[in-house]
Amino acid sequence: MKLSRLSGIAAIGAVAALTLAGCAANEAPASDAPSDGGSSSEAPAGSAGTLGATGASSQAAAQAALVATFQTNNPDATVNYESTGSGTGRDNFIAGASDFIGSDRAFEVEEFEGGFATCASDSIVEIPTYISPVALAFNLPEIDTLNLDAATIAGIFAGEITQWNDEAIASQNEGVELPDLAITPVNRSDASGTTETFVSYLAATAPDVWTYEVGDEWPIDGTERAQGTQGISQVVGSSEGTIGYLDASQAPEDAGQVAVGVDGEYVPYSSEAASKLIENSDLEDGREDQDLVFAVDPASASDGAYPIALVSYLIGCVEYEDAEKAQLVKDYFTFVASEEGQQVAADEAGSAPISEGLREQVNAAIDAIVTE
């Protein structure tokens, strides 16, 4: 695989998402937009064929809306996106079981060594089309928000701070009547890019407290676990005293939310605040030009940036055995990155669309997909 250094990065807006994508169509108007990988604001029309995709549960609701609109514009196309979690999605792509995937982390460079059975070559396209804050949601009746700094958050999830009225919490929340109640941290049971995003934040901002290795699987045994983003949401939403990390768009409606300490202030999550963190991040070295992967540093958050931000990718092949499949993947990726596609996701999940500058980079990466 030929590797080259990527050049600079344009500013990004954040994209958030929720539940499950399927093959139903919605009421979006049909479009005559071209499917040539350009920066059209409308969905490509005239695409045909069937794609099977698996992956990130964080993207699921956005994918549901995106698929519906794309299929309305392209009645001969079927895209099935199954929310399996990022780890399963990557395994499926390696094994050849998914035509493309969504993943809350990109493939590591060393993971390229075994190749990808889905692809006709070792080169892949990874594009960041979904950027979302990871919320810390908790279930304490009568309390809507709490201020917590990085060391306190790390202490809670490491099991060192075990009561909600602990002085470490009370000292940051003057006037809040905290209950004498045990804290139940809830983490993902499956391999997850959301987990990796969260533990990367803990390791970068509270290394004296969080001493575990960074990875996509929860590193502590004997904890309360839930399957997928939806599982975390269900447990936190139904069990008093719990706190969990999850894509902000799927936080339980009635749950309390943590404002995270950054440079002496407490920043609540928002798409705009998450985008500020990504805007200051560089692209990783040592990757091909169509492999757009960000090196996000939570410790660099400042000036109102929310420090726990998920960068989620669409991942496909540069070359497929089937040219029709390649064209359909190219058309669908182009739509997701388009102004229309980003607005569809924004309307469904309350997200902020990616910037025009990033869209140019993403479209250049999509254009690398070989269709003949």
Buried (B, 14 or more C-beta within 10 A) or exposed (E): EEEEEBEEBBBBBBBBBBBEBBBEBBEBEEBEBBBBBBEBEBBBBBBEBBBBBBBBBBBBBBBBBBBBBBBBBBEEBBBBBBBBBBBBBBBBBBEEBBBBBBBBBBBEBEEBEEEBEBBBEBBBBBBBBBBBBBBBBBBBEEBEEBBBBBBBBBBBBBEBBEBBEBEBBBEBBEEBEBBEEEBBBBBBBBBBBBBBBBBBBBBBBBEEBBEBEBEBBBBEEEBBBBBBBBBBBBBBBEEEBBBBBBBBBBBBEEBBBBBBBBEEEBBBBBBBBBBBBBBBBEBBEEBBBBBBBBEBBBBEBEEBBBBBBBBBBBBBBBBBEEEEBBBBBBBBBBBBBBBBBBBBBBEBBBBBBBBEEBBBBBBBBBBBBBBE
